[in-house]
C-alpha cells in the first residue's frame, strides 16, 4: 500500500559487517600497533551496554589527519567482543568500500580467543572486489573473512584510507553505530594554524580537548553508547544518531547566513540578467497568453523540452557532460544545451524578462536531515533545490532542470523544509510547500475473471503521478526497458504475491507532463481459497499481500513519512458461473480526528453479470502533515492496523444449488 520506491537508501548497500567497519568513508595513514588486551576483556561473557546484544565494541577509535590540505588520512581501530552465534554470523566478514580518489591500505585483523591465543589474518586473505557499478562509476571494496571467529572471542582490525582533495572540514564524526560501544574516541588534527568548529547533534555538546599524547590533535570520547536501531518510517538517521559535524571556523560576518545569503543573491541576479535575446524569446513564447500562470508554465516547458539537459542525457559520457556547462544564459539559449543548473538559470532569466520576481532556492535534503538554520549552521547542508516565482502575490516553486516533475513541484526531499530564497529583495527563510496528496496519486485499475478453481486472470493498469512517478523516473532513467519491467514486477509482487505478469507495457516514461503508466496482463493462480462449496478471496487485489505497517508495541523515534500520498483503486471481478454472492458487508470508512488520513471502500454486486465492483480510496498527509511525535505512535499504529484489516477484507462466493 505504501510509498512505491520512495525512500532512498542511506549510504552503500553492503553486508552487515560493512556497517561496522565501513559506513564511514574515512580511513587512515598507517596501521597502529595492537593495544594490549586486558584479562577483563578476555573474560567477558555478557554485554555491558545493552542486555542481549550479540556483540559489542569494546572501543572504536578514529583519527583524522589533515596536516596536508590536499589529502585527508583517517585511521580506524576497532575491537569487538562476540557473544552469540548471531554475532559470529553478523561480523564474520568485513568489507571496506572505496571509490576513485581513495586508497585503502594497511588492512590488519586478528582474533583473540578467551585463553589468550591469537589467530592473525594473513595478508593474502585480503582481496579486492566490486560492490556496485553505475555506468563507469564503481564502488570497490577490500574484503576479508575474519579468521577463527566464534562466540566468546575478541575481534579487532585496523586499516588505512587516503582521500585525495579532501579535508576534515565537512566530515561527520559518528558517535553511534549499529552495535553498542563501550567507548568511542575521535582524534582530529587540523591543518596548521587553523581553527576547527564542532557542532553536536543528538548528544550533549562535548568539547574536543588537547590530546595528551599529541598536542597537534584534538580528542573527544563518549562512553556506554547504545546501538542505533532502525524503526519503520523513522526520521533520517542524522536526526536520531549521535554525531558531530566538523568545519573550519572563519568567524565573524564571513561565516554568517547573512554573508552567504547576500553572496547567493548577488551571484544569482548577475547570472539571470536578461539580454535582448532573452527578452525577445520570452515575448515570443508568451505572446497571446493572458495570465501570469500561463506565461510561467509556457516558459517552464520551453526550458524543460527545448533545452538539452546534459545532466540527464544518457547518450553522453561523464567527461562530455562536464564540458557542456554554459558560460551564461544567452549561450544556453543559443546552443539549446546546458546542464540542469543552466536550464534553471535560463528559466529564471526568461521569467524575470516578463517582469516577474524570482528567487534562487537552497534547501536541505529532508531524507537526510530536518534542516533549520539555527540548528544546522553550515551552508554545506544546503543544496540548489530550484526556483521560486512570485505569481499574483504568491510564491510558487519550480525546477525545470529536474526533468521528472511538473511545474509547481520540487523533489520531495526539498519540500516541507526551511529553504533560503535569495532574490531581488535580499534573502529570506521560507518553508517550501508540499505537493498535495491528490497530486501524488497511484491509480490502479483491474478487470479480472475468477475461475471456479480460484485462479484470477485479467488486464491491469497502474498510473503514477506526482512524487511516486518522479521517484520511479529518477531511479530508473538510466535503466534499460527490461530492467524497468523487472523492477516494476518485483514491486508488484510485494503487494500481489504469486503475480504472473505478461504483455507489460510502459508509457510516458520520458514525459513528466503525463502519468507514468504500466499496463499488463495479470494472472494469480490460486488467488481464491476453495473451502468446500465456497470461494473466499480479497476483492482488493492490489493490496492482497499487504501486511501491518507497524508491529512493534514500543517506539523510540518519531514517525516520518516521505510525502503526502493517495491511492485510487477501481476493480471489477467477474466470478464463475454457478456461484452466487451475497450483498457484501463492506468495511466502514476510516479516518483520524483531523482527517490527516482517510480510507474508504465501496463494493457492489451485479448478479446478472456476476460482477463484483470494488473501489478503494486512500489518502494520507492532508495539509502536508507527514511527521508525528513518538507519543502519537499508539494512535498511528492502531490507525494503520485498521487500514490493513480493511484491505484484508474477504468476500465469499457459494455454489448455487
N, C-alpha and C positions, 0 to 999 in steps of 0.2 A: 504494500500500500504506500510505502513511504517515498523518500526523496530519491528518484532514479538517477544514479550516477552523480549525485550532488556533492558528496563530501570528498574532497580530495585528500590523498594520503599525506600525512605529515612526515617528511623525511623519506629515506630509502626503504624499499621493501626488502628486508633481509631477514636472515634466520634469527631465532631467539637470542643466540649468542651475540649477534651483532649489536643488539641494544646495549649490551654491556660495554663492549669494548669500543663502541663503534659509532654510536649516533653522533658523537662529536666529530667534526671534520678537522680536528686539530691534532697534531701529534708531534713527536719530539726529535730532539737533536741527537742524542746518543743514549744507548741503554745504560741504565744505572746498575750499580751492584745490587745484589739481592740483600734485603734487610733481614736481620735475624728473626726467626720465628720463635715466639715465646711458648713455654710449656702450657700456659693457659689456652693459647690458640690451638695447639695440638689436641688438648683435652676436651675442647668444646664439643658437646653433643646436641645442644639445643640452641635455637636462635635467641639473641638477646634483645633485638629491637622490635621484632614482630613475631608473636607467637604463631607457630605453624608454618613459618617461612621455609621454603625448600632450600634456600641458600641465602647467605648474607655476605656483603662486602665488609671485611674487617677494616680495610681502608681503600680509598680511591684518591690517588694523588695526581695532580696535573700541574705541569709547569709550562708557562708560555713565555717565550724569549723573543723580544722584539728589538734586540740590540742592532740588528741590520734591518733598516727600514723597508727594504725591498724583499725581505724574506722572513716569514714567521716560522719559528720552530716550536713545537709543543710536545711535551712528554707525558705519557700516562704510565702509571704503575698501579696495578690493581691486585688486591689479594682477596680471594673469596673463600668462604667455608661452605662446603656442600653437606647438606643434612639428609636429603631424601633421594630416592630413586628418580623422582621427577626433576630434582635439582641436577642430578647427574645428566639426565637426558637434555635438559634445557641448556646447560653450559658446556656440553661436550665438544662443541665446535665453535671456533671464533673466526669471524670474517671481518677484515679491516678494509673498508671501502676507500677508494681514492679515484680521482679523475685527472684529466690532463692539467698539468701545472703543479701536481702534488706527487711527492715520492714517499714511500713507506720503507723504512729500513730498521735494522737492529731489532727484529722480532725475536723475542725470547719468552719461553714459558717453562714452567715446571710444576710438578705435583709433589706435595709433601704428605706422606701417609701419617696416621696417628702415632706410629712408632718412631717417626723422625726420618725414615728412609725417603729418598728422593728419586723421582723419575723426571729426567730432563727431556725437553723437546729437542729432537735432532734438527739442525738447520735444514737438512734435506727434506724434512717433513712439512716445511712451509712452501706452499705453492700459490701460483697466481691464476686467477680465473676471472671470466667476465660475468658480472652480475646482471647488468642491464645495458641494452643498446637502443638508442633512439636516433635514427639516421646515422650520422657519423660520430655522434657523441656516445661515449661508452663509460660505464661505471665498472671499474675493475675492483678486485679485492685480493689482498694477501690472506690466505686461509690456512688453518691448521686444525687438526683434531687433537684435543687435549689428551696427552698420554696417561693412561692409568687412572682416569677419573672414576671416583666411586663415592658413595656416601661416607662421610667422616674425614675426607681428605681436604687439604688446602690446595687451591689452585691459584697460582699467581702468574702474571705475564706483564711484559713491558714491550713497547715498540716506539718507533720514531717516525714522524712525518715532517717533511719540509714543504711549505706552501709558498710558491713564488708570488710576488707582487701582492702581498697581504701584510696586515699588521694586526696588532692586538686591538686596535680601535675598531669597534663594531662587533666584537666577539661576545657570545653568550657563555657565561660560566654556569654550568648546570650543577646545582647542588642537590638535586633529587632525581633518582632514576627508577627503573622498573625492578630494583632489588633494594631491600633495606640495607642501610650502610651505617656502620659504627662511627666512621669518621670520613669526612670529605675535606680535602685540602687543595687550595689553589695557590700557586706562586706565580707572580706576574712580574716580568722585567720589562719596563717601558724603554722606549728609545731615549737616548741620553738627553738629559736636561728637559725632559717632557713631564707633564703632569697628567695623571690619569684620574678620571671620574668614574665612580661605580654607582649605578642605580640598581636598587634592590627590589625584587618582585616576589610577593607571596611569602616573605620571611622578614623578620626584623632587620633593620639596617645594621650591617656588620662592617666595622672598619677594617680595611687592609692595613696591617702594621708592617714595620720593617721586619724582614726575615732575619732572625738572629744568626742563621748560618751563612747568609749572603746579603749584605746591605743593598745590593743592586736590585733585589727583589722585594715585592710586597707580598704578604701572606695573609690568608684568611682560612678559618677552619669551622666547620659545622659538625656537630656530633649527634648520634642517635636519630638518623633521618629515616622515616618510614618510606616504604616503596611507593612510587607513583603508580596508581592503578586506573586503567581506563574504565569509563562507565558509558553506557549508551547515550548518545546525544549530550555529551558534556561540552562545556566551553573549550576553547582552544587550550592546548597543553600549556602554553605560556601564561595563561590566566590562572593556572592551577599549580603548576610545578614551582619549586623554589629555584630561583636563578638570579643572576646579576648580569647587567649589561655594562660593557667597558667602552668608554670613549676617551679620547684625548681632549682635555679641557682647555678651551681658548679663553673663557671667562668674559665677563662684561657684555657689551652690546652685541659683539660679533657672534655670541653663542645664543642669542635670544631668538624667540619666534618672530619678534618684530623685524630684526635684521633679515632673517630668512624670508619672511613674507614679503618684505619690500623688494628684496632681490628677485624673487619669483615674479612679482608683479612687473617690475621694470623689464625683465627679460621677455616675459610673455607679450607685453604691449609692443615692445620693439619688434618682435618676430611676427606679429599678426598685422602690422600696419598695412592697410590696403594700398595697393598700387592701382594705376589706371586699368591695368589688365584685370585685376581682381574685381574692381568696381564694375567694369564692363561685363564681365562674366556673371556676376551676381545679378545685375539688372536684366540680363538676357534670360537667366534661369527663372527669375521671379516675375517676369512680365505677365500681367493679366491675373495674377493671384491677389486675392483681396485681403486675407487675414495674415497676421504675423506668423501664426502657427503653420499655415500652409507654406509660407515662404521658407521658414526654417527647415521644415521637413523636406522641401524640394532641394535645398542646399545640402542637407544631410545625405540624401540618396545620391546626389551627384558625387559628393566626396566618397561615399561608400562604393558606388558602382562604376564610376568613370575613372577613378584613380587606381592604378595597380598598386595594391598594398603588398610590398615585398616582404613584410614581416610575416605574412601568412601565405606567401606564394610557394607552393610545393614544387615548382619547376626550377627553382634556383638553388645554388649551393649557399652555405653559410658565409663563405668569403664574398660571393657576389652580393648577398643580402647586406653585408656590412658596407659595401661600396655604393649602395643605392640610396643613401640618405640625401635629401635635398639641401641646398645651401639656403634657400628661402622659399616662401610660399609661392612666389611668381614662378620659380623654377619647377616646383611641384605641379603647378597648373599647366605650364608649358609642356613638360615631359609626360604629364599624366601618370606619374610614378613617384613613389616615396615609401618610407616605412610608416608604421602605424602613427608615430608621433607627427610626421609630416602631414599625414591625412587629417589629423585633428587640428593642427595649426591652420591648414588651408580652410577647413570648415569655419574655424573661428574668425579668420580674416574675411571670408565671404559674408558671415553674419554681421560682423562689425561694419562692413561696407554698406549694408542696408539700414544702418542706424540703430541696431540693437546692441545692448550692453552684454558683454560676455566675460566670463571669468575662467581662469585655469583652476582645475580641481585636483588637489592632492589628498589622498586618503590612505589609511592603513588597510591591510588585508584582514577582514573580520574572521577568516578561518584561522588566523594566527594569533591576533590579539584584539581586545576590545579597546581601541585607542581612545585616549583623552589627552589633550596637550599638557595638562598638569601632571599626568602620571608618566607618560612616555615622552621624555623631554628631548629625544634625539630626532632630528629630521630623517634619519635613516629608516625610521618606521613608516614613513610616508612614501607613496608611490604615485606616479601620474595616473589618475583614475578617469579623466575625461574632461568635459567642459560643462559649464552652466551658462544658460542663456536666459535673460530676463524677458519674458513674453507677457505682455499685459500685466505688468507689475507682479509677476510670479516667476520664480526661478524654476527652470526645467533642465534636467541633466541629459547629456548626450556623450556618446563615444563612437563616432563613425570609424575610428581606427581599429575598433574591436569588432570584427565582421560577423558576430554571432547574435547581435542584439538589435532590437528595433529602436526608433527614436524614443527618448524619454526614459531609457534604462541605462544603468551601469552594470558591470558584472556584479553578481550577488555579493561577492566578497567586499565590494566597495559601497554597498547600500546599508542604510541604517547605521552609519558611523559618523563620527565627528570629522569633518573634512575642512581643509584650508581652501578657501576660494580667494584667488588673487586676480584683481582686475582693475578697471579704471578708478574705482573708489577705494583703492587700497586692498587690504586683505581682511578676511573675517573667518571665523569658525562657524560652520553650519552643519546640521545633521542632514546627510543625504537621505532622500526618500526611498522607501521600499516599494518594489513593484507589487501591486495589489494581487491577492491570491487568485482572483478570477482572471488575471492576465498571465499567471504562471500555472497553466492548466494542462492536465493529461486527460484527453478524451479517448475512451475505449469503447469500441462497438463490436458486437459479435452476433452473427446469425448462424445458429447451430442446429444440428439434429442429434437427438439422443436415441440410440438403438435399444432394443429390448435386452441386449446383453450389457448395457451400461456404457457403451463407447460414445464419446462425444466427437462430432466432426462438424466442420463448417468453415466459414470465412470470417476473419477478424481484421480490425483496423484500429491502430493506435496512433493518435496525434499528440505531439508535444508542442506547447507554445511557451514563450517566456523563458524563465530560467531552466526548466527541465530540457527544453530544446537547445538553449545556448550551451548548457553543460555538455550535452552529448556532442554537439558540433565541435566545441573546443577540444574535448578529449580525443575525438576520433578524426579530426580533419586531415591528419597525415596518414590515416589507415587506408588500406585497400577496401573495396566494397565487400570482399569476402570476410575481412576482419571485422567490419562493422556489423555484418549479418551475424557473425559468431557472437559478438558482444551482446547484440540485442536478444538473441535466443537464450544465452546464458542468463541474462537479466530476467527474461520472461519466465524461465523455469524456476526462478526463486519464488514466483507468485503462483505459477501453474505447474505443479510437479508433473513429471512424465509427459510434458507437452512435446508433441512432434510437429515441427514447423516445416512446411514446404511452400514453394512458389512465393518466397518472400520478396517484396518489392519495397525499395526505399525511395521516397520522393522528397524533393525540395531541400536536400541536404545543404546545397550551396546557397540557398536563398532565404535569408533570415526574415524577409518580409512575409513569408508564408509558414504555416505549421510544418514541422518535421513529421513525416508520415511513414508508418510501417504497415503494409497490408500483406496478409499471408493466409494460407490455409492452415487450419489447426486441427489436430487430432489428439485426443486424450483417451487412450484405452483404459477401460475400467473406471471411468470418471464417476459413474453412479454405482452405489453398492446394492447388490441384489440380495434381499433378505426374504426368502420365501416368494410370495407373490407381490412383493413391493420393490420399488426402486427408490433409493434415498440419494439425494445429491444436493450440492450447494448451487443455487442459481447464480451467485456472484462468482462467475468463472475466473475472472481476473484477480480475485482475492482468495481463491480456494486454498492456496497454500500459505496464506498469511498466518503469522504467529503473534503472540503478545509482544508488544514493543518493549515494555518494561516488566521485568520479572522479579528483580531483587526487592526484598522487603525494606532495605535500608538504602540510603543515598548519601554520598559525601559531597557531591558537587551540584552546582546549579544545572538547570536543564536548558540546552541551547539547540534550536533547530536552525538550519541554514537560511530558509526564506519562507515567506507565505506561499501556500500551495493549495491547489484544488484538483479534484478528480471528478469526472462525469462519465458514468458507465451507462450504456444502453445495450441491453442483451435480449435476444429472443431465442428461445429453445423450443423446437418442435419435438414433443415427446412421442414415443412409439404408439402405433395403433394397438388397440386392445387394452390401453391403460387409461385410467381416469385420475384427475387431480381435483382435489377439493379446493375451495377458495382459501388461499393462504392466509395465515395469521402473521402478518408482516411485523418485524421488529419496530418498536416505537422510535420516533425521532430522538436524537441525542444532541445535547448542546450544553456547554458550561454556562454559568450565570451571565457572563459577559459576552457570550456568543463568539468567543475567540475561535472556537472550533465547533462545527456543526456537521451532522451526519444524518442522512435520511435515505430510506429505501422505499420504493414503490413497486408493487408487483400486481400483475393481472393474469387471469386465465381466460383464454378463448377456447371453450370446449369444442366448438365446431371445427376449428383448425388445429386443435390440440397444441396450442402455442402458449407458452409461459413468457410473459413480458416482465423484464426486471430492469429497474432504473435505480441507480445509486448516485447520490451527490455528497461529496465530502469536501469541506473547506476548513483550512487551518491557517491561523495567523491574521485574522481580521484586525485591521488597524495597524498592521506591521508588527504586532507583538509576537516575538519568537523566542525570547529569553525569559526564564522564570526562576525565581529563587528556590533554593533547595527545600525550603519549608513547604512549598506547594507540591512537592513530589507525591505525597499520598493521593492528592486530588487528581493530579495528572495521570498517575498510574491507574487509578480507578477509571478515569475517563477513557483512556486508550484501551483498557480491558473491555469496556462496554463497546467500543468501536469494533474490537476484534470479535467479540461474541456476536454482534450483529452481522458482521461479514461472514461468520461461520454458520449462519442460519441455513437450515436444510429444509427441503420440501420432499414430500412423499407422494409417489405415484402407486396406485394399486391396480392390479389386473382386473378388468371388467369381468363380471360373472356372466 
